Amino acid sequence: MGHNVDTSSISFTALYTGHVWYANGLSDDAFHTRRGSFFYHALAPFELVGKSLVGGDIKTFLLQRHHLIDHLACKAIEEDGVTQVLEIACGLSPRGVRLCEKYKSLKYVEADLPDMAARKHRLLAAEHLLSPRHQVVPLNIFSRDSVDSLETVIDHAFDRNKPLLVITEGLVNYFSTESISPFWQRLAAALGEFPTGIYLTDNYPLLDDHPFRRTMRLLGGMLGTVSRSQVSFHFGSDQQAVEHFQAQGFADTTVHNPRDYYDALPIPRTRGNPFVRIIEGRVGSDTSE
Ligand SMILES: C[S@@+](CC[C@H](N)C(=O)[O-])C[C@H]1O[C@@H](n2cnc3c(N)ncnc32)[C@H](O)[C@@H]1O
């Protein structure tokens, strides 16, 4: 039942997505890496395959998910009074820097496996961006009862009297539903100790009627091979995602489709139904139900 704790073979993918954010004006020069740039250009042929077969290239769904998570995080801060954020599997994402810049009293803790966390720590330290309210810590979602476990990080970093937002982007699809679900249960339990607990994650439902099911499986298979992980599409429909999240403890779950945000956000459009969704799970003593 327990998942292999060493999943560091996935970490290089953060260099690729980090370069996508950089190349699209979402982060500055400090976030540029030579390897990220190399992967970005090396993957161009796959994007061509994606574009012709899937009706939207990889960058399209990456930008859709990134902007939509930003939007929902800002909404949580502005409308739900969130003042503290934990971003797990932060990689080289510039979100923490951007949100700390925008909201001057926000506490933002970025977390990743030890090597990636150390890398992000060095990057932010070199830019003089670290402070008590903006930190980077090691966290492995499969660790239990250790310094890098979810529960320990939450215990040390956050005030249980204030709402907490947790984000994972580009993480959960590297694991089977069976492997990741215990983490979701632990997260729902941990967030339940806050007045409001909100979780945002990206997900790629393998819709029954999706014309590109085979292509999605192919792309997933390729990514699983290079990252030595079990890339999985967790749900067959948005409704299934809602039911599964409720069963893990997220009483109030909403699935956001980028299509519904085309007019509101600067996101590229997909021909047809987009691949990616953002799942918003809520728990906490202030959450009704
Ligand atoms: C595709 S990258 C996403 C990075 C960033 N969120 C983004 O969107 O640019 C996947 C990230 O998951 C991290 N990761 C892999 N296994 C993990 C685990 N067991 N616990 C926490 N993070 C993990 C990797 O180190 C890597 O930074």
Ligand as a Chemical Component Dictionary entry (heavy atoms), coordinates in Angstrom:
data_LIG
# 
_chem_comp.id                   LIG 
_chem_comp.type                 NON-POLYMER 
_chem_comp.pdbx_formal_charge   0 
_chem_comp.three_letter_code    LIG 
# 
loop_
_chem_comp_atom.comp_id 
_chem_comp_atom.atom_id 
_chem_comp_atom.alt_atom_id 
_chem_comp_atom.type_symbol 
_chem_comp_atom.charge 
_chem_comp_atom.model_Cartn_x 
_chem_comp_atom.model_Cartn_y 
_chem_comp_atom.model_Cartn_z 
_chem_comp_atom.pdbx_ordinal 
LIG C1  C1  C 0  6.242  18.669 -13.032 1  
LIG S1  S1  S 1  7.144  19.258 -11.645 2  
LIG C2  C2  C 0  6.065  20.570 -11.163 3  
LIG C3  C3  C 0  6.789  21.713 -10.537 4  
LIG C4  C4  C 0  5.947  22.972 -10.328 5  
LIG N1  N1  N 0  4.809  22.718 -9.466  6  
LIG C5  C5  C 0  5.482  23.507 -11.653 7  
LIG O1  O1  O 0  4.293  23.366 -11.992 8  
LIG O2  O2  O -1 6.324  24.068 -12.377 9  
LIG C6  C6  C 0  6.899  17.992 -10.410 10 
LIG C7  C7  C 0  7.497  18.341 -9.055  11 
LIG O3  O3  O 0  7.083  17.333 -8.121  12 
LIG C8  C8  C 0  8.136  17.155 -7.194  13 
LIG N2  N2  N 0  7.942  15.849 -6.510  14 
LIG C9  C9  C 0  8.132  14.616 -7.005  15 
LIG N3  N3  N 0  7.870  13.676 -6.081  16 
LIG C10 C10 C 0  7.478  14.351 -4.953  17 
LIG C11 C11 C 0  7.097  13.932 -3.636  18 
LIG N4  N4  N 0  7.065  12.636 -3.305  19 
LIG N5  N5  N 0  6.775  14.886 -2.722  20 
LIG C12 C12 C 0  6.842  16.197 -3.045  21 
LIG N6  N6  N 0  7.187  16.658 -4.271  22 
LIG C13 C13 C 0  7.527  15.744 -5.218  23 
LIG C14 C14 C 0  9.364  17.201 -8.079  24 
LIG O4  O4  O 0  10.562 17.395 -7.339  25 
LIG C15 C15 C 0  9.015  18.364 -9.016  26 
LIG O5  O5  O 0  9.454  19.595 -8.511  27 
# 
loop_
_chem_comp_bond.comp_id 
_chem_comp_bond.atom_id_1 
_chem_comp_bond.atom_id_2 
_chem_comp_bond.value_order 
_chem_comp_bond.pdbx_ordinal 
LIG C1  S1  SING 1  
LIG S1  C2  SING 2  
LIG S1  C6  SING 3  
LIG C2  C3  SING 4  
LIG C3  C4  SING 5  
LIG C4  N1  SING 6  
LIG C4  C5  SING 7  
LIG C5  O1  DOUB 8  
LIG C5  O2  SING 9  
LIG C6  C7  SING 10 
LIG C7  O3  SING 11 
LIG C7  C15 SING 12 
LIG O3  C8  SING 13 
LIG C8  N2  SING 14 
LIG C8  C14 SING 15 
LIG N2  C9  SING 16 
LIG N2  C13 SING 17 
LIG C9  N3  DOUB 18 
LIG N3  C10 SING 19 
LIG C10 C11 SING 20 
LIG C10 C13 DOUB 21 
LIG C11 N4  SING 22 
LIG C11 N5  DOUB 23 
LIG N5  C12 SING 24 
LIG C12 N6  DOUB 25 
LIG N6  C13 SING 26 
LIG C14 O4  SING 27 
LIG C14 C15 SING 28 
LIG C15 O5  SING 29 
# 
